[in-house]
Amino acid sequence: EKERKREKERKRRVMGKEDRKRKRKDEQTAKKRAKKAGESDNPKVQEQEVMDERERGGKEEEGVNLSSSSSEEEDDPREADVELVGEGDMAEVEVEFGLSDISESDYHAIKQALAQYLGGRPWHGAELANFLVAEKNIGTALRAADQCFGFVSMVRLHSPRTKKLVSLKEVQDHVLQLVNASKHKRAHLQAIFEASGKGAKGVGLMLNERLVNIPESLAWPIQDNLFEEIHYAVEHNTDGDGAYFDVDYYLYITTAVSRIGGAPPGEAPVPGGKKAVKSESRTELTEIKPQSALEYGKVEDEIFQNCAELVHVAPAQKGQQRWSLVGAVKEYQVVMLIAKDQVPRALERLKALTGEVKDEAAE
């Protein structure tokens, strides 16, 4: 089982080939040196600078390996290579990310990531973080340099394992409060929660948090890894918890912004280069406001929105307006209810959407 997981993790490596790093390093070195000579547009100068650099010891490593242990094998995703490209203040940092199981050492990173999970209102996020690091069967951490930069996991609502968690009760109350403006959505969610409490339906809280500006190409491996783990736990009844992970719906809470001034749907650029959401045809449960385009920070959120059975957008409690690279924006929290049978469709769309990005990273 451990070998199976390790093999799966190795397949999730998205970035970092030594030849790519060498090529980028050579190009950066040539440009910097050529620019200093006032001949940055001369390819012969660039080529000569690269050759000179190699002659002076180009085989030595300019990067620093900050992995937690030198005994790890080279392809272990727990290793993260950090390389400085360029010189002085103009140096760029290249980071290699990997996926691994959530561990106790991730507690503080997860706790911090959950601090604003309910829109800025105080809640028992530390309690949920403690539960997540203790979960041994599912949960994936996004690592670089032995640090956690994000995570995904799932916690079942209304389960004997989680019934004492105050944090989950706070999440449920917060969601119902967010959708309170729509009686149809609130009634639908309440019915699902009540059925879940009676054991007739299973609802899992899907947690998907990571730092901004993480490469889009990591989105599909992260999500695919989570649902592979859930499927495996259900199919093999891991630790007798197969029924716990076998849910009918995934409750998902995320954040989005809308540009003030009414940017046309699909035309407004998202901070970080992402495109605004173009919604598919809507029903009463998936109609959203504001009508102007929502801009998500995570590429998979748009896909989840278009695959969800219920979608609701509400102003974030921490403040509706802030400034970004594209101007003034309003902040929102988005609640989604995704049926289990829609997950494969969402993953296929995400894989197709990030495929080009992944191919480019591999060149």
N, C-alpha and C positions, 0 to 999 in steps of 0.2 A: 504493500500500500504506500509506503514511504517512497519507494522508487517510482511508483506511478505518479505521485504528486511532484517529485523532483523533475521527472521527464516532462510533465505538463508545464511546470514553471519554466523550464528551459525553452520550451516552445513559445513562451510569452515574451521573450526578450525582443524588444522592438528596435532598440537603438544600439549603436556602438560596434563597429568593425574597425580593426586596427588599420586596415588599408584606407578606409574612409577618413579616419582621424589623421593619418599621415598626409593624405591628399589635401585636406582642409588646412592642416598646419603649414604645409609647404606653400599653399596659395596665400595664406595670411602673411606669412613671413616675407614672401616675395613682394606683395603689395606694400607692406609697411616700409621695407627697405627701399623699394623703388620710389615710393612717395617722398621719402627723405631726400633722395637724389634728384627730385623734380622730374622724374621720368616714369611716373606710375602707369602711363599708357603704352609703354614700350615693352612688348612681350619678351624681347631678347634680354632685357634687363631683369625681368621677373625670372626667366629661366636661369640666368646666371646666378642670381641671388639664391635660388633654391639649391643649385649645385654647390655654391660656396658654403651654404649652411650645412649641407650633408658632409662636405669635406671636413668641416670643423667639428664634426661629431654628431651628424644628423641622426645617428642611430640611438642616441641617448634619449631617454624619456623626458619630455617637458611637462608631462601631466603628473598628477598625484593620485594614487589609489587610496581611497579612504574607506575601504571595506572593513568590516568589523574583525575579520580574521584572515591572516595570510594562508591558512591551511585549507580554505575553501577551494574547490576545484574551479578552473578558469571560467567555465560556463555557468556557474551557479548564479542564479538571479539575485542572490543576496549580496553579490558584489556590485559595487557601483563605482565606475571610473569617472573621476573629475579631471578634466584637462583644461589648462590655460592655453588659449590660442592668441597669439599676438604679443605685444610688448607694452609694458608700462600701464598707463591709465586706460589704454585702448584694448586691453586684453579681454577676450570673451571667455566665458566659462561654459564648457560642454559637459553635460551630465548624462550618465547612463542610468536609466531607471530599470528596476526589476520588480517582480511581484512575488510575494511570499505570504505565508500564513500570518495572521495577526498574533502578536505575542504580548506578554506583560509589559515589555519595554515601550509599547506603543500607547500606553494608557494616557500619558499627558498630551500627546499629539491628537489623539481621538477626542479627549476631553475639550481641548481648545477648538477643534473643528466643530464640535457640537454646541459651543457656547452661544452662537447666534441662530441655532437651528429653529427656534420658535420665534423668529423675527425680532429678537432682542429682549423678550420677556424673560424674567428669571425662572429657572426650572432646574430639575435634578438631572442635568446632563452628565454629571460625574458618575451618578449611579448607573446610567446606561452605558457609559464608557467602561466601567468596571465589569459589567455583564458581558460586553462584547469581547474584551480581552480574555475572559474566562471561557468563552465559547471555543471548543476545540474542533468542531466538525466543519464549519463554514466560516468565511470571512477572509478577505484578501487585503493586504497592505501594499501600498505603492511606495517603494523605497529608492533612495539614492544616498550614497555615502553613509549607509547604516542609519538613515533617518527616515521617518515616516512622513510622506508628503500627501497622503490621502488614503482612503480605505473604502471598501464596500462590504456590506454585511446585511443580514436580514434577521429580524426578531419577530416572533409570532405574537400577535395580540391575543388576549383572552385564553391563555394557556396556564396550566398548573405551574409550569416552570417560570412564568413571568407575571403571575397574578399579584405578586407582592411588589412589583416595580412601580413606584409612584411616577416615575418618568413616563411610562407608557400611558398611564391615565392622563397625565398632563398633555401628552401628544394628541390623544384622542379628543380631549376637550378643546384643545387649540384648533384642531381641524374643523370640528363642528362649529366653533366660533367663526372661523374664516369663511365657511360656506353659508353662514346664517342669512346672508342677503338673498340667497336663492332657496326658496322653500322646497323646490323639487330636488335639488342636489342634497340638501340637508336631510330630507326624508329618505332619500335613497341610501345615503351613507349610514344613517341611523338604523335602517333596516338591515344593512350588511353587518354592522357592528353587533346588533342584537342577535342575528343569526350566528355570528362568530362566537358570541358569548355562550350560546346554547350548544355549540359544537356542530351546528348544521353547515356552517361555512367557515373556511379558514382564511384569516387575513394576516399577511406578513408585512411589517414595516420595513421597507427597503431603504437602507441608508447608503448614500453615495456622496461622499464629501472628499474634495481635494483642493489643493491650492490653485489659484488662477494661473493661467499661462502654462499649464502642463500640456505637453504635446497632444494634439487631437488623436494621433495614431495610437495612443494608449487606451482610448475609450473602449474600443471593442474588446481587446484582451481582458480588461478589468471586468467588464460586464459578463463576458462569456465565461470567465473563470468562476464568477459567483454562481451563475445558474448551472454550470457543470457540477459544482460542489453540492448545490441543493438537490439536483437530480440524482447524484450518486448517493447522498445521504438517504433520500427517499427510497431508491431502488434497493439499496443494501441494508436499510434499516440500521444505519450506523448508531452504535450505542443504544439501540432500542428507541431512537428518536425519529424514525422515519415518518411517523404520523405528525410530529411536531413541525417538520419542514414541508409537509405536503399541504400547501395552502391553495385556495381558490383565487385569491386576489392579492395584489401587491399595492400597498398604500405608499405613495411617494410624495415627498415634500421637497421642493426646490425653490430657487430664486430666479428672478428675471427682472429686466428693466425695460422701460418704454421711453423713447426720446420725447421730451417736451417740445411740442410744436407739430405733432402729428406726422411723423415720417411715413411715407407710403409703405404698406406691407411688402416685405421682400426686397426693399431697396436700401433700407438703413443698415449701414455696417455695424456690427457688434464690436465692442471693445475687444481687441485681441485678434480681429480679422474674421470673426464668424459672421454669418449672414443672419438676418432677422427671419423669424419664423413665418412661413406661409402655411396657414392652417388648411387642413382638408375640410370637406363638408362636415357640418356640425349638427348635432342633435340638441335637444333641450338640456341634456346632461353635460354636453361638451362645449356649448356656446360660451365664449369667454369675452370679458371686458377687461381692459380697454380694447376697442376695435383696432387701434393702431398696432403695428407689429411689435411683438415681444422679442426681446433679445436675451438669449440664454448664455450663461457662461460656460456651460458644458454641452458639447455637441450632441450627446445622446438625449438631452432633455427634449429637444424638438421632436425626435422620433418617438419618445415615450408619450409625448402629448398627443401625437397623431394616432397612437395605438391605444390610447386610454378609453375606458368606458365612461369615466367622469373626469372633467377638468374644471377647476375653478381658480380664478385669479383674484387676489385681495391685496390691498396696500400693506407693505411691511410695517410693523409697529415701530421699528427703529428709526423711521423717517422716510417720507415719501419722495424726497427730492435730494439729489446730489449732483456733483459735476463729474464728468468723465471725459475721455479723449474725444468723444463725439458731441460734447456739450452737456446741457442739463438733462438729467434723466430722473424718472420716478422708479422707485424700487417696489417690487411686488413679491409676494410669496405665491407659489403655484402648488395646488393640491391635485394629485392625479390618483385615480383608482384604475389599475391595470389588471385585466383578467389574465389568469395563468396561460390560457391558450393563445394569447396575443404576444407572449414573450418571444417565441421563435421568430415570429414576423419582425418584431422590433430588432432582434439581434441580427437578422439577415440584412435589414436596412442599414443598421449601423456598420456592419462589416463592409457592405458595398460603398457606403459613404466615406469611410475612413481608409478604404483600400488604396486609393490614389495617394493619400498622404503617407501611408505605410510604405508604398513602393518607392516614393521619392526619398524617404528616409533611408531606404536600403541601398540606394545608388551610391 
